Amino acid sequence: MCVYIHVDKHLFLGANTPDGFIHHFDKIIEMFNLKKLFILKGGNGVGKSTFIKNFATAFEDYSVTYIYCPADPTSLDGIIIESLGIDVIDGTAPHIVDPRYPGVIDEIVNLGEFIIPSRLEIKREQLEIINKKKRDLYKRAFDSLDRARAHHKRIEQFYKDAVDFSSASALCNKLIASSKIDAGIINRNPPFENSIK
């Protein structure tokens, strides 16, 4: 009797960095050899993450890769069902994704169609103020990360001047060799030397 075992994966395809937001959503078709990519569009709060969770639940018998939002790790930015080649992702800012193979692989799912404009019109001014404040705060956050990186590099330099890298590389080589022996791997390549810096 053959038993199917599935293993879920959890990852981020983007990050808030000192250089701003970076992501790899635009490379997702090649990274996972996708057959179908559903790109969700719509603003904050239109239900993209809930849509993604519901989609994942419908395929719970398969291995699912969960992609989390770097700004809110409790929120999903996407899921991938690798064995079926299916992906559902949030294609809105800051990780904008547009179809590259429309009608063949990519399909836009516009959840913005379900917004009832009359319910938002009275809050238009508040929305504009809050969106501007959000942009300003992200800029300040990225500036703070940049300053923190500069301090990190200064600290790093103190340690670089005080570390015996030859001994550290020897220890690394020893751990590589013992790990290969434990795993039953035959070592065909010589260990690298003095590569820790």
C-alpha positions, 0 to 999 in steps of 0.5 A: 500500500502506497501512502502519500505524505505531504509536507507544507512549506512556509516562506517569504518572497519579499522583505523590507530592507534598508534599500526598500522593499525587495521581492521575487514575485516576478520570478515565480513562474520559473521558480516553481514551473507553474501551469496556472497563476491566479494574480489577485488585484484589489486594495487593502482589506478586499479579502485577498489573504482570505481568498488565498487561505480558502484556496489553500484549504480546498487543496489541503490533501496536497503539499502547499507552499505558503508565502507570507506578507513581510509587513504582516506575517499573519497574512498570506501573499500567496500559496503554491501547490507545486505538484499541480503547478498552481499558484495564487498570489497577491499581485498588488503593491509593493510586489506588483505582478502583471500577467506575462502569459495571459490566457496561457498561464496567468489570470487576473482575479480582480477582487476590487470588483466587489467594492461598493463605492457608495460605502467608501465615498464618505471616507475618501478624505480619511483614506487619502490621509491614512494612505499618505501617512502609511507611505511616510511611515514606510519611508521612515522605516526604510531610512531607519533600517539603512541607518541600522545597517551602517551601525551593523557594518561598523560592529562587523568590522570590529569583529573581522579584525579580531577573528581567526578565520583560518581556525573558523574555516577548519572547524567548518570543514570538520563539520562538513566532513562529519555531516557527510559521513553521518549522511552516508555521502561520499566526499568527492570534492576537497573541503574549501579552505579559508573561505569564511570572511 
